[in-house]
Amino acid sequence: MDFKVEFNWALKLKPENGLKEEELEAGKTYEFWKSGNRIYPLNIPIDLINQNWEAVAKIIIVEFKNLENRCLGEIQGDKALRRGRKENFNRLLERNRANNQRQKDIGFLEC
């Protein structure tokens, strides 16, 4: 028997998973849910990523729990990302996606 779990150091959400970018406020708590089982760092600021792979804010995951193929949790708004930090982070994400695609294209990531 096996158990697949992802370790995530950023939280990527779509509106249907609880992301309401326009409503994010520091100190307020929001619920989120994602498919699959995941592990997140608790009580430290991490990046919140929207469905377009854009970093939109720093958040703190207050709690999460894994159910059958589903992860539920609560986040607390920490702060909006400054424009320069947001642009730098988004460039880094794009570079990582391009590198991963190149590795897939040459068969490096296949096991």
Number of C-alpha atoms within 10 A of each C-alpha: 2 4 6 8 12 10 10 12 13 17 19 19 20 17 11 10 14 14 20 13 16 6 9 19 16 14 13 11 16 18 16 19 19 19 13 15 18 19 14 20 16 13 13 12 18 19 22 24 20 18 11 10 15 18 23 22 22 20 25 24 24 17 15 19 14 17 12 8 13 13 17 18 16 16 21 21 20 21 17 18 16 10 10 9 12 17 14 11 18 18 13 12 15 13 12 12 12 12 12 13 14 13 13 12 11 9 10 11 11 8 4
